[in-house]
Amino acid sequence: MRSCRAFIILIIWSLALSALPGVAQTVDNFDRATLGPNWTADPEYVIVSNTLDNTATTATWNFLALFNVVQNPFEVSFKWAASGDAEGVNSGGFAMLLDANSVTANGYFIMRRYGSIDLHPIVGGNVDRTVLISTANPTQPTPAPGNVVKIVFRTDATAYYFDFYLNGVLDNTVKDNRSTRPAIPATYYAGISLYGNRNNNIDDFTVKAQSITVTSPNGGEVWLTNSSHAITWSNADFTGNVALEYSLNGGTNWTTITSSTSNTGSYTWTLPVTPSTTCRVRVKDASDGVPFDISNANFSIEPETEDIRVVSPNGGENWVINSQQEIRWTASSIIPNVKLEYSNNNGITWNTIITSTPNDGSFMWTLPAPITTQGLIRISDAMDSMPSDVSDGAFSISSLVTLHVKDSSGQPGSAGNVVNIWLDNLTNIRGVSFKLTDSPNNLTAMNVVATGRASGFTVVKSDNGTSVTVFVVHMSGGIIPVGSGTILQISYDVASAATLGSFSTMDLSTVTISDGNSDLVVPELVQGKFHYIKTGDLDASGTVDQLDIDRAADLVLKRGAAASEYELLCGDIDHDGDVDLFDLMAIFDIVY
């Protein structure tokens, strides 16, 4: 039962304290029964009617109450309780810069005593009123019950300052010369001292503390010697410049990174060349070192080793011929220059992009031909090619334009067999020229007609008996817009010497394509085949018979399986891309 009661009291005490989100401010309104663990106080301090009271009957200054949950406060305030009286209000004040969480701590005492603001030392927990460090004449009326008093602590290179406020208005300032006093403790506290045997209760004790919090490195990081990383931190109620330091031995010794830099929350640090597994970073007020914070745990600085990693292209990218793309990598700073190479056949062979370029992590590359889906980048030390790294996966080099020769067919000794030239383009096209060669030279081009997407274009052709050269242009400056489809039909006569069942390759060469701005475009080329077949022999039996008529009828009526590639070659007699009624009647005529 006793432990349960204590737990309930602790909950009530916790609810009586409040903190503003994002600001290191804590308010104690004493709305509870007992003082609780957040105060280190002489036993005479108790809570009476939701105020803090010094119940001592001895009229002395030997009573200290320290608020121990807020370290290094710069602002402290409280309200004189309405139950006090004039003498009581003038018989108490602030305990500041207390050097220990103890009722015997040392520090400063600041009070408003009627017509003066006085600064005295606190020695062993007792206010020494016989020593007056500093005094100032107040500018505000004498405090009264219900008034709010506040101290704001600040410092510079020469003195500690304590600004005294009454009801939010600066009353005056007392100070102490830094050269005659000990340095500010690394950790200090604030509280009150109320003269004994007086009506001087207080309420709404409020503490604000400046703070700095190191966020990176904060423990566990592994950074390399001579590499650059961001030291980051956050702060509350602190706006001054900061100093940054590092330790290689867990905080025993410190080395300055910068003695003063703007409090932006980030600083780029080039790490030392000395490795260690017990490293810490400290960020502190550049003027006096308080507030400050240190990494919560050790981080490591490891020796820098030669290392290269390809970042881009690293697999899956699709880049266009002649475009400029950024090759990116990471590499150890001890490598001054790198060599760049590419492969278009998945690493079987390599081509040099540049033999040596600074190791700055980036290089702009104008992509070459040919088209490939097996592109890789290799980056290595320019001095000896070690270390090196290759893209994790293949990337593609494609074109804005693809020129196709569509497969076609004809019977040995036949005439007027059509070969379609197809264009896929992601940019407008103004003109096309190419040479088309068949091998083993069984074809003679009889006619070339612009059709489909190039209707209206002028065509000029030249046939030397082995190859046909074609020029396609619009006389009025027209273009072939972005799209995909047939642009030319080339009619061929087939030599009777062609072997039934064989084929000729139809190879594009000497290709020139200009875009809508008359700039040259490097195309992707898709070669084709001309198959020598027996027209109408859909089942490849060697003769055209009723079975071929029946199969053609099924295809026209869409019965059974779709036409195979071979059936289209033999049965699409009108070269319109399918086996239709016209083709069925032509096959019927061949049979009967």
Secondary structure as GFF3:
##gff-version 3
##sequence-region A 1 592
A	DSSP	alpha_helix	2	15	.	.	.	ID=ss1
A	DSSP	beta_strand	17	19	.	.	.	ID=ss2
A	DSSP	beta_strand	25	28	.	.	.	ID=ss3
A	DSSP	beta_strand	39	41	.	.	.	ID=ss4
A	DSSP	beta_strand	45	48	.	.	.	ID=ss5
A	DSSP	beta_strand	51	54	.	.	.	ID=ss6
A	DSSP	beta_strand	65	67	.	.	.	ID=ss7
A	DSSP	beta_strand	73	80	.	.	.	ID=ss8
A	DSSP	alpha_helix	86	89	.	.	.	ID=ss9
A	DSSP	beta_strand	92	98	.	.	.	ID=ss10
A	DSSP	beta_strand	107	113	.	.	.	ID=ss11
A	DSSP	beta_strand	116	123	.	.	.	ID=ss12
A	DSSP	beta_strand	126	127	.	.	.	ID=ss13
A	DSSP	beta_strand	134	136	.	.	.	ID=ss14
A	DSSP	beta_strand	148	155	.	.	.	ID=ss15
A	DSSP	beta_strand	159	166	.	.	.	ID=ss16
A	DSSP	beta_strand	169	177	.	.	.	ID=ss17
A	DSSP	three_ten_helix	178	180	.	.	.	ID=ss18
A	DSSP	beta_strand	189	194	.	.	.	ID=ss19
A	DSSP	beta_strand	202	209	.	.	.	ID=ss20
A	DSSP	beta_strand	211	216	.	.	.	ID=ss21
A	DSSP	beta_strand	222	224	.	.	.	ID=ss22
A	DSSP	beta_strand	228	236	.	.	.	ID=ss23
A	DSSP	beta_strand	242	247	.	.	.	ID=ss24
A	DSSP	beta_strand	255	261	.	.	.	ID=ss25
A	DSSP	beta_strand	266	270	.	.	.	ID=ss26
A	DSSP	beta_strand	276	285	.	.	.	ID=ss27
A	DSSP	beta_strand	292	294	.	.	.	ID=ss28
A	DSSP	beta_strand	299	302	.	.	.	ID=ss29
A	DSSP	beta_strand	308	312	.	.	.	ID=ss30
A	DSSP	beta_strand	318	320	.	.	.	ID=ss31
A	DSSP	beta_strand	324	331	.	.	.	ID=ss32
A	DSSP	beta_strand	337	343	.	.	.	ID=ss33
A	DSSP	beta_strand	351	358	.	.	.	ID=ss34
A	DSSP	beta_strand	362	366	.	.	.	ID=ss35
A	DSSP	beta_strand	372	381	.	.	.	ID=ss36
A	DSSP	beta_strand	388	390	.	.	.	ID=ss37
A	DSSP	beta_strand	395	398	.	.	.	ID=ss38
A	DSSP	beta_strand	401	405	.	.	.	ID=ss39
A	DSSP	beta_strand	408	410	.	.	.	ID=ss40
A	DSSP	beta_strand	417	425	.	.	.	ID=ss41
A	DSSP	beta_strand	429	439	.	.	.	ID=ss42
A	DSSP	beta_strand	443	450	.	.	.	ID=ss43
A	DSSP	three_ten_helix	452	454	.	.	.	ID=ss44
A	DSSP	beta_strand	458	463	.	.	.	ID=ss45
A	DSSP	beta_strand	467	473	.	.	.	ID=ss46
A	DSSP	beta_strand	483	494	.	.	.	ID=ss47
A	DSSP	beta_strand	503	515	.	.	.	ID=ss48
A	DSSP	beta_strand	520	521	.	.	.	ID=ss49
A	DSSP	beta_strand	524	526	.	.	.	ID=ss50
A	DSSP	beta_strand	528	532	.	.	.	ID=ss51
A	DSSP	alpha_helix	546	556	.	.	.	ID=ss52
A	DSSP	alpha_helix	565	571	.	.	.	ID=ss53
A	DSSP	alpha_helix	581	591	.	.	.	ID=ss54
###
